[in-house]
């Protein structure tokens, strides 16, 4: 079917394209960053959350579009992608990605008025990396840098950036908290890449999971969980350890299963990150 012949995508299709199960990765760092700075400016925190959601949705849509163009979704074993499945025209997905990034830019203007010009640098870098993750002439995710991208932008940048908008400085406790949040955000990506490594290698998508192989990718997942849960007690009351039972279901899947059987582990790891981050925020609250 040609692009012109495709029906107009409905609201439910665009919700699926935004991948709501992954959005915990954009919510968690804002919660933790705001708590680390005492939620001194609730309006700024709300704007950070909105901007973070826009950036992740834009990144998800850009990834949907770019992977389709590069043929990476031809033998997909994960949840449906709207471009690959023919539900939305590729050009529409691309435009929607830039619309989401544009929304982040508009919110960023308001944040800049509240917190100053450093927000501009953070926003530009975040949007550029979101597009270049799978797009552009040298996509980060295709060269094994996706894990680093997620750790930096959905951990350090989002957490400490939110804290900065609250206090116009980054409190010392925000940095280790950002490492914990970033480790769990990266763990979500590790599940995704572990599942897709056999199909990714066929199209030259050399994720870190492809480079490391299944065994060491599973080790990476375990290490990321250990980092998060080891940092939590160092920040004070070990409330985040209450989230430990939620780590077992995805960990068991990652260690024992492969391919499409890993799909539930994505949502389980995202849930773990969100609950962990809520507990960590309670611990950090002055």
C-alpha positions in Angstrom: 0.0 0.0 0.0 1.4 3.4 -0.9 1.7 6.2 1.7 -1.1 8.2 0.0 -3.4 5.2 0.4 -2.9 4.7 4.1 -5.8 5.7 6.3 -5.4 8.5 8.8 -4.0 7.2 12.1 -6.3 7.3 15.0 -5.5 8.5 18.6 -4.9 5.0 19.9 -2.3 4.4 17.1 -0.4 7.5 18.2 -0.5 6.5 21.8 1.0 3.2 20.8 3.7 5.1 18.7 4.6 7.1 21.8 5.3 3.8 23.7 3.8 4.7 27.0 5.4 1.7 28.8 8.8 3.3 28.3 7.9 6.7 29.6 8.9 5.9 33.2 12.4 6.6 32.0 11.5 10.3 31.5 9.3 10.6 34.6 11.7 9.0 37.2 14.6 11.4 36.9 12.4 14.5 37.2 10.8 13.1 40.4 14.2 12.3 41.9 15.8 15.6 40.8 13.0 17.7 42.1 13.1 15.9 45.5 16.9 16.2 45.7 16.4 20.0 45.6 13.5 20.0 47.9 10.8 20.8 45.3 11.6 24.4 45.8 9.9 25.5 42.5 6.9 23.2 41.7 6.1 25.1 38.4 9.7 24.5 37.2 9.4 20.8 38.2 6.2 20.4 36.2 7.7 22.1 33.2 10.7 19.7 33.5 8.4 16.7 33.5 6.5 18.0 30.4 9.8 18.7 28.6 11.2 15.3 29.5 8.1 13.5 28.2 8.1 15.5 25.0 11.8 14.6 24.4 11.3 10.9 25.0 8.2 10.7 22.9 10.1 12.5 20.1 13.0 10.1 20.5 10.6 7.1 20.4 9.0 8.4 17.2 12.4 9.3 15.6 13.6 5.8 16.5 10.4 4.3 14.9 11.0 6.3 11.7 14.8 5.8 11.4 14.7 2.1 12.2 12.1 1.6 9.5 14.2 3.5 7.0 17.3 1.5 7.8 15.4 -1.8 7.7 16.0 -2.6 11.3 12.4 -3.6 12.0 11.9 -6.0 9.1 12.0 -9.1 11.4 10.8 -7.4 14.6 10.1 -9.6 17.6 9.2 -6.7 20.0 6.0 -4.7 20.3 4.6 -3.3 17.1 6.1 -0.2 15.5 3.6 2.0 13.7 5.8 2.7 10.7 7.0 -0.9 10.1 3.4 -2.3 10.5 2.0 0.2 8.0 -0.3 2.0 10.5 1.2 5.4 9.9 3.1 7.0 6.9 6.8 7.3 7.6 6.7 11.0 6.8 3.9 11.5 9.4 6.0 9.8 12.0 9.0 12.0 11.2 6.9 15.1 11.4 5.3 13.9 14.7 8.8 13.4 16.1 9.8 16.9 15.3 6.5 18.2 16.6 7.3 16.5 20.0 10.8 18.0 20.0 9.2 21.3 19.2 6.9 21.0 22.2 10.0 20.4 24.3 11.5 23.5 22.9 8.5 25.6 23.7 8.5 24.3 27.3 12.2 24.9 27.4 11.7 28.6 26.7 9.5 28.9 29.8 12.1 26.9 31.8 14.9 29.2 30.5 12.9 32.2 31.9 12.8 30.5 35.3 16.3 29.0 35.5 18.5 30.7 33.0 20.5 29.9 29.9 22.0 26.6 31.0 18.6 25.1 30.2 19.1 26.0 26.5 22.3 24.0 26.3 20.6 21.0 28.1 17.6 21.2 25.8 19.5 21.5 22.5 21.9 18.6 23.5 18.9 16.4 24.5 16.9 17.0 21.4 20.0 16.5 19.1 20.9 13.3 20.8 17.3 12.1 20.7 17.3 12.4 16.9 20.8 11.2 16.4 20.2 8.1 18.5 19.0 6.2 15.4 19.0 9.0 12.8 21.6 11.1 11.0 24.7 9.9 9.2 26.2 8.2 12.3 23.4 7.0 14.6 24.6 6.5 18.1 22.5 3.4 18.7 23.9 1.6 15.7 27.5 2.0 17.0 27.1 0.7 20.5 26.6 4.0 22.2 22.9 3.7 23.0 23.6 2.6 26.6 25.8 5.6 27.2 23.3 7.9 25.7 20.5 6.7 27.9 22.6 6.7 31.1 23.8 10.3 30.4 20.5 11.9 29.2 17.9 9.9 31.2 20.1 9.7 34.2 22.6 12.5 34.8 21.2 15.2 32.6 17.5 14.8 33.4 18.0 14.3 37.2 20.6 17.0 37.8 19.0 19.3 35.2 15.7 19.1 37.1 17.6 19.7 40.4 19.2 22.8 38.9 15.9 24.3 37.9 14.8 24.0 41.5 17.9 25.4 43.3 19.9 27.1 40.4 22.6 24.7 41.5 23.0 20.9 41.6 22.9 19.6 45.2 25.6 17.0 46.0 23.1 14.3 46.6 21.6 14.7 43.2 24.7 13.2 41.5 24.7 9.7 43.1 20.9 9.7 42.8 21.2 10.4 39.1 23.6 7.5 38.7 21.0 5.2 40.2 18.2 6.5 38.1 20.4 6.3 35.0 21.5 2.7 35.7 17.8 1.6 35.8 16.9 3.6 32.7 19.9 1.9 30.9 18.6 -1.5 32.1 15.4 -1.0 30.2 17.4 -0.5 27.0 19.5 -3.5 27.8 16.4 -5.7 27.8 15.3 -4.2 24.5 18.7 -4.8 22.9 19.2 -8.3 24.3 15.9 -9.3 22.8 16.7 -7.7 19.4 20.4 -8.6 19.0 19.8 -11.4 16.4 17.8 -9.2 14.1 19.9 -6.1 14.8 23.1 -7.8 13.6 21.5 -8.7 10.3 21.0 -5.0 9.4 24.2 -3.7 10.8 22.7 -2.3 14.0 25.7 -2.9 16.3 24.2 -2.2 19.6 26.3 -2.9 22.7 24.3 -6.1 23.1 25.4 -7.2 19.6 29.0 -6.4 20.5 29.0 -8.0 23.9 26.9 -11.1 23.1 24.0 -12.5 25.2 26.1 -13.7 28.2 27.8 -10.4 28.8 24.7 -8.4 28.1 23.0 -10.3 30.9 25.9 -9.5 33.1 25.5 -5.8 32.2 21.8 -5.9 33.3 22.8 -7.5 36.6 25.5 -4.9 37.2 23.1 -2.0 36.4 20.6 -3.3 39.0 23.4 -3.7 41.6 24.6 -0.2 41.0 21.2 1.3 41.6 20.5 -0.7 44.8 24.0 -0.2 46.1 23.8 3.6 45.8 20.5 3.9 47.6 21.6 3.1 51.1 24.5 5.5 50.8 22.1 8.4 50.5 20.5 7.9 53.9 17.4 5.8 54.7 17.4 2.7 52.4 13.8 3.1 51.4 14.5 2.2 47.7 15.5 -1.3 48.9 11.7 -1.9 49.3 11.6 -2.1 45.5 13.9 -5.2 45.5 11.0 -7.7 45.1 10.1 -5.9 41.8 13.6 -6.7 40.4 13.2 -10.4 40.6 10.6 -11.0 37.7 12.5 -9.1 35.0 15.9 -10.4 36.3 14.7 -14.0 36.0 13.4 -13.4 32.5 16.7 -11.7 31.4 18.8 -14.5 32.8 16.7 -17.4 31.4 14.8 -16.2 28.3 15.4 -14.7 24.9 13.7 -13.1 21.9 10.0 -12.2 22.2 9.8 -13.9 25.7 11.7 -10.8 27.0 8.9 -8.4 26.1 7.3 -8.5 29.5 10.7 -7.7 31.1 10.6 -4.3 29.5 7.5 -3.2 31.3 8.7 -4.9 34.5 12.0 -3.1 34.5 10.3 0.3 33.8 7.9 -0.4 36.7 10.9 -1.2 38.9 12.6 2.1 37.9 9.5 4.1 38.6 8.8 2.6 42.1 12.5 2.7 43.0 12.6 6.4 42.0 9.5 7.3 44.0 11.1 5.6 47.1 14.4 7.4 46.4 12.6 10.7 46.1 11.0 10.1 49.5 14.5 9.4 50.9 16.0 12.5 49.4 13.2 14.9 50.5 14.6 17.3 53.1 
